[in-house]
Amino acid sequence: MKIIWSPLAVERAAEIVEYISRDNPTASEKWVDTVFHKVEQLKSFPESGRIVAEINSKDFRELIYGNYRIIYRIEKTQISILTIRHGKQMLPIDEIHA
C-alpha cells in the first residue's frame, strides 16, 4: 500500500512544526520525524489507528501522537493522510470528506 498526503495534511504538519520550532527547534524536528515514522507503519498495519469518532466508519481512522490526531482514510490501494489536528480542536467534517 502506498501513502498519499493531502495538501491539507502537509500544510497542517508544516504549521505545527513551525509552531513547535518557535520554542524548541530540536523538538520540532523530532515531532515531524516521529509523525512520518508512524504514518509509514500504516503500510503494514493500516487498521492500527482507532476509528474516528465523529465519522464512525472503519475506513476513517486516526493515529494519536502527543496532542495531535493524524486522520487518514484506508482505500483499496492506498492510505490517504487527510489532516492533522490538535486534539482540542473541533474536527470539521468537510476536511475529511474533501
VMD Tcl script that draws the C-alpha trace (Angstrom):
set ca {
  {0.00 0.00 0.00}
  {1.20 3.48 -0.72}
  {0.80 6.57 1.45}
  {-0.63 9.75 -0.07}
  {-0.53 13.02 1.88}
  {-3.26 15.53 1.09}
  {-2.15 19.14 0.60}
  {-4.11 20.00 3.76}
  {-2.25 17.40 5.84}
  {1.11 18.67 4.57}
  {0.06 22.25 5.35}
  {-1.09 21.33 8.87}
  {2.14 19.42 9.58}
  {4.20 22.41 8.42}
  {2.17 24.76 10.64}
  {2.69 22.51 13.66}
  {6.42 22.19 13.03}
  {6.70 25.97 12.71}
  {4.77 26.48 15.95}
  {6.87 23.97 17.91}
  {10.15 25.31 16.47}
  {9.47 28.78 17.89}
  {10.32 27.41 21.33}
  {12.33 24.32 20.51}
  {13.70 23.60 17.01}
  {15.06 20.23 18.09}
  {11.64 19.16 19.39}
  {10.02 20.20 16.13}
  {12.43 18.00 14.15}
  {11.72 15.08 16.46}
  {7.97 15.67 16.15}
  {7.95 15.60 12.36}
  {10.30 12.60 12.19}
  {8.06 10.65 14.55}
  {4.89 11.60 12.65}
  {6.36 10.38 9.36}
  {7.60 7.18 11.04}
  {4.14 6.46 12.49}
  {2.50 7.12 9.13}
  {4.95 4.82 7.32}
  {3.99 2.00 9.70}
  {0.45 2.20 8.29}
  {1.73 0.46 5.15}
  {2.00 -2.75 7.18}
  {-0.73 -2.06 9.73}
  {-3.38 0.17 8.12}
  {-6.03 -0.61 10.71}
  {-3.77 0.16 13.68}
  {-5.37 3.56 14.24}
  {-8.64 3.94 16.06}
  {-11.88 4.74 14.23}
  {-12.58 8.49 14.07}
  {-15.47 9.02 16.49}
  {-17.01 11.89 14.52}
  {-17.41 9.67 11.46}
  {-17.74 6.14 12.89}
  {-16.59 4.38 9.72}
  {-13.90 1.68 9.70}
  {-12.29 3.39 6.69}
  {-11.59 6.64 8.57}
  {-9.03 6.25 11.32}
  {-6.64 8.28 13.39}
  {-3.26 7.91 14.98}
  {-2.65 9.83 18.17}
  {0.76 11.38 18.73}
  {1.08 13.62 21.74}
  {-1.69 16.20 21.49}
  {-2.30 15.61 17.79}
  {-4.64 13.45 15.72}
  {-3.35 12.20 12.36}
  {-6.53 11.46 10.43}
  {-6.41 9.05 7.50}
  {-8.63 7.02 5.18}
  {-7.96 3.43 4.15}
  {-8.65 2.88 0.47}
  {-8.18 -0.16 -1.78}
  {-4.66 0.63 -2.96}
  {-3.57 3.48 -0.73}
  {-3.79 5.21 2.61}
  {-4.68 8.88 2.37}
  {-3.45 11.15 5.15}
  {-6.26 13.70 5.29}
  {-5.35 16.14 8.04}
  {-3.58 16.62 11.35}
  {-5.43 18.37 14.15}
  {-4.73 19.28 17.75}
  {-6.85 17.06 19.96}
  {-8.65 20.06 21.45}
  {-9.68 21.43 18.06}
  {-13.03 20.58 16.54}
  {-12.74 18.33 13.51}
  {-14.56 19.93 10.57}
  {-16.10 17.05 8.64}
  {-15.52 18.87 5.34}
  {-11.76 18.47 5.92}
  {-12.26 14.72 5.97}
  {-14.57 14.28 3.02}
  {-12.74 16.71 0.76}
}
mol new
graphics top color blue
foreach p $ca { graphics top sphere $p radius 0.5 }
foreach p [lrange $ca 0 end-1] q [lrange $ca 1 end] { graphics top cylinder $p $q radius 0.2 }
display resetview
